[in-house]
Amino acid sequence: MSTLSFNLRAAPTIALDLSALIPSKLAGLSLGDIARLPLGAGADDPAAGDVFDIAGTPGDTIVISGGSPLLDYVGAGLDGGTILVGGAVGAYAGRGMKAGKIEIAGDTGAYLASTATGGLVHVKGSAGDFLGGTRPGDRFGMLGGMVLVEGSVGQRAGERMRRGVVIARGKFGPAAGSRMVGGTLWTEAGFGPRPGPLLRRGTLIGPSVDEVLPTFADCGRIDPVILAILSRYVAGVLGRLAPKALPPMVRKLAGDQATIGKGEILLTA
């Protein structure tokens, strides 16, 4: 397995676009070619060699040593291989990724995994707003794949999410699952206030909700078989990182009744 290393020389002072730094785009390039790759669309944006010390051989793995909230689009469009980041990243990490793995040692900015269709993102810190969500112009947010966040998640996670699984050890912020049309948000710590506004379909799973919208109906306790299937699937993808298996009995809140109301919040405690 070949590894290409990018050592951040100093904290950047402007936002940088790292979408060019994925294995499939770097395959066959020399280190000189890689050093000349622009990290943005502007005429004055720096090249990769201006920001990073680059070493190694292009292959399946990219290692970015150091981090910054100004490193945007890390792993955007990833279609295979692995990207390891030794610190924080900015917005749009994993946007539109199709396959492969991104592991981030620090926090991430907004729109993590937006429009992703596959692959795995593992964040060892916390994630910003609109995780798996839409930015202006997008029809849907996350469309597949899996995200694991060890910390907390900002507001409106899963905005217009259609497929995929997002798991957080910490808490989801306000309005998680906003306008969601499919997929799963799963928290081990609970949801902040008013999750699921205009939730059409999809599932939110956690032990508690700070404040429930009045447009959700309490359906009592149920024993859906799908939770055992979901637990097995997640365990198969994450292995030892998987959360504890879901209990057989949960309390169901159905909604959002302000729209078609085919979504659900499943309370595990």
C-alpha positions in Angstrom: 0.0 0.0 0.0 1.5 3.4 -1.1 1.1 6.4 1.1 1.3 10.1 0.0 1.9 12.5 2.9 1.0 16.2 3.1 2.6 18.0 6.0 1.0 21.4 6.7 3.8 23.9 7.0 1.8 26.6 8.8 -1.8 27.4 9.7 -3.5 28.8 6.5 -4.9 32.3 6.6 -7.5 31.8 3.8 -9.9 29.0 3.1 -8.4 26.3 0.9 -10.1 23.8 -1.4 -8.5 20.3 -0.9 -10.9 18.5 -3.3 -8.0 17.8 -5.7 -6.2 15.7 -3.0 -7.9 12.3 -3.4 -6.2 9.1 -4.6 -7.9 8.8 -7.9 -7.0 12.4 -9.0 -3.4 12.0 -7.9 -2.7 8.6 -9.5 0.1 8.7 -12.0 1.2 12.2 -11.1 4.7 13.1 -10.0 5.4 14.9 -6.8 6.2 18.0 -8.8 2.8 17.8 -10.6 1.0 17.4 -7.3 2.9 20.4 -5.8 1.6 22.6 -8.6 -2.1 21.6 -8.1 -4.1 24.8 -7.2 -6.0 24.7 -3.9 -8.8 26.9 -5.1 -10.3 28.5 -8.2 -8.8 32.0 -7.8 -5.8 33.2 -9.7 -4.1 34.1 -6.4 -4.9 30.8 -4.5 -1.9 28.9 -3.4 -0.7 25.6 -4.9 -0.4 22.4 -2.8 3.4 22.8 -2.7 3.0 26.3 -1.2 1.0 25.0 1.8 2.3 21.4 2.3 5.6 19.5 2.3 4.7 16.6 0.1 6.4 13.2 0.3 5.8 9.5 -0.6 4.1 7.8 -3.5 0.6 8.3 -4.9 -1.5 5.3 -4.0 -4.5 4.3 -1.9 -3.8 6.3 1.2 -3.3 10.0 1.8 -2.1 11.4 5.1 -2.6 15.1 6.0 -0.5 16.0 9.0 -1.9 19.0 10.9 -5.3 20.5 10.5 -7.2 23.8 10.3 -10.8 25.0 10.1 -9.7 26.6 6.8 -9.1 23.2 5.1 -12.3 22.9 3.1 -13.5 20.0 0.9 -11.2 17.4 2.4 -12.1 14.1 0.7 -14.8 15.7 -1.5 -15.7 13.3 -4.3 -13.6 10.5 -2.8 -14.3 7.3 -4.8 -11.9 4.9 -3.1 -8.9 4.6 -0.8 -8.3 6.3 2.5 -7.7 9.8 3.7 -6.3 10.3 7.2 -6.3 13.9 8.7 -4.3 14.6 11.9 -6.3 17.6 13.0 -9.4 19.7 12.4 -10.9 20.4 8.9 -13.3 23.0 7.5 -16.6 22.8 5.7 -17.7 20.2 3.1 -15.4 17.4 4.1 -16.6 14.2 2.3 -19.0 16.1 0.2 -20.2 13.9 -2.7 -18.0 11.0 -1.7 -18.9 7.7 -3.3 -16.6 5.1 -1.6 -13.5 4.8 0.6 -12.8 6.1 4.1 -12.1 9.5 5.7 -10.7 9.6 9.2 -10.5 13.0 10.9 -8.7 13.4 14.2 -10.2 16.8 15.1 -13.5 18.7 14.6 -15.2 19.3 11.2 -17.0 22.4 9.9 -20.4 22.5 8.3 -21.9 20.3 5.6 -19.9 17.2 6.4 -20.8 14.4 4.0 -23.4 16.5 2.1 -24.6 14.7 -1.0 -22.4 11.7 -0.2 -23.6 8.4 -1.7 -21.3 5.9 0.0 -18.2 5.4 2.0 -17.4 6.0 5.7 -16.4 9.1 7.5 -15.1 8.8 11.1 -14.7 12.1 13.0 -12.9 11.8 16.4 -14.0 15.3 17.4 -17.3 17.1 16.9 -19.1 18.1 13.7 -20.6 21.4 12.7 -24.0 22.4 11.4 -25.9 20.7 8.5 -24.0 17.4 8.8 -25.3 15.3 5.8 -27.5 18.3 4.8 -28.2 20.4 1.8 -26.5 23.6 0.8 -28.3 26.1 -1.5 -28.9 24.4 -4.9 -28.9 20.8 -3.6 -32.0 18.8 -4.0 -31.1 16.3 -1.3 -28.4 16.1 1.5 -26.7 12.8 2.2 -27.7 10.0 -0.2 -25.8 7.0 1.3 -22.8 5.9 3.3 -22.1 6.2 7.0 -20.8 8.9 9.3 -19.5 8.2 12.9 -18.9 11.3 15.1 -17.3 10.7 18.5 -18.3 14.1 19.8 -21.4 16.3 19.3 -23.2 17.5 16.2 -24.4 21.0 15.3 -27.9 22.1 14.3 -30.0 20.8 11.5 -28.1 17.6 10.9 -29.7 15.5 8.1 -31.3 18.4 6.4 -33.2 16.9 3.4 -31.1 13.7 3.9 -32.4 10.8 1.8 -30.3 7.7 2.7 -27.4 6.7 4.8 -26.7 6.4 8.5 -25.2 9.1 10.9 -24.2 8.0 14.4 -23.0 10.4 17.1 -21.7 9.4 20.5 -22.6 12.9 21.7 -25.7 15.0 21.2 -27.4 16.3 18.1 -28.1 20.0 18.1 -31.5 21.7 17.5 -33.7 20.7 14.6 -31.9 17.4 13.7 -33.6 15.7 10.8 -35.1 18.9 9.4 -37.1 18.2 6.2 -35.5 14.7 6.1 -36.9 12.3 3.5 -35.0 9.1 4.5 -32.0 7.6 6.3 -31.1 7.3 10.0 -29.8 9.6 12.7 -28.6 7.7 15.8 -27.3 9.3 19.0 -26.1 7.8 22.1 -26.5 11.0 24.1 -29.9 12.4 22.9 -31.4 15.1 20.7 -31.5 18.8 21.3 -34.7 20.7 21.0 -37.4 20.2 18.4 -35.9 17.5 16.2 -37.7 16.5 12.9 -39.3 19.7 11.7 -41.1 18.8 8.5 -39.7 15.3 8.7 -41.3 13.3 5.9 -39.6 9.9 6.2 -36.6 8.5 8.0 -35.7 7.6 11.5 -34.2 9.4 14.5 -32.9 7.2 17.3 -31.7 8.2 20.7 -32.4 8.0 24.5 -34.0 11.4 24.9 -35.3 14.6 23.3 -34.9 18.0 24.9 -38.2 19.3 23.5 -40.6 17.5 21.2 -42.5 19.3 18.5 -46.3 19.4 19.1 -46.8 17.9 15.6 -45.4 14.5 16.7 -47.8 11.8 17.9 -46.9 9.4 20.7 -47.5 5.9 19.5 -46.4 4.2 22.7 -43.9 1.3 23.0 -43.2 -0.9 20.0 -40.8 -3.7 19.1 -39.6 -3.1 15.5 -37.6 -5.9 14.0 -35.7 -3.4 11.8 -33.7 -2.2 14.9 -31.9 -5.6 15.2 -31.2 -5.5 11.5 -29.8 -2.0 11.8 -27.6 -2.9 14.7 -26.1 -5.8 12.9 -25.5 -3.8 9.8 -23.7 -1.0 11.7 -21.7 -3.5 13.6 -20.6 -5.1 10.3 -19.4 -1.7 9.0 -17.9 -0.3 12.1 -16.7 -3.4 14.0 -15.4 -2.5 17.5 -16.4 1.2 16.9 -20.1 0.3 16.6 -22.4 1.6 19.3 -24.2 -0.8 21.7 -26.9 -2.7 20.0 -30.4 -1.1 20.1 -32.9 -2.5 22.6 -35.8 -4.5 21.3 -38.5 -2.2 22.7 -38.6 1.6 22.0 -41.1 4.4 22.3 -42.2 5.8 19.0 -43.1 9.4 18.1 -44.6 9.6 14.6 -44.3 12.7 12.5 -44.0 15.4 11.4 -47.8 15.5 11.2 -47.4 19.0 9.6 -46.3 17.1 6.5 -47.0 13.5 5.4 -45.8 12.3 8.8 -44.2 9.0 7.9 -41.0 9.7 9.8 -40.3 8.6 13.4 -38.3 9.4 16.5 -37.5 6.2 18.4 -36.6 6.7 22.1 -34.4 4.0 23.5 -34.5 5.0 27.2 
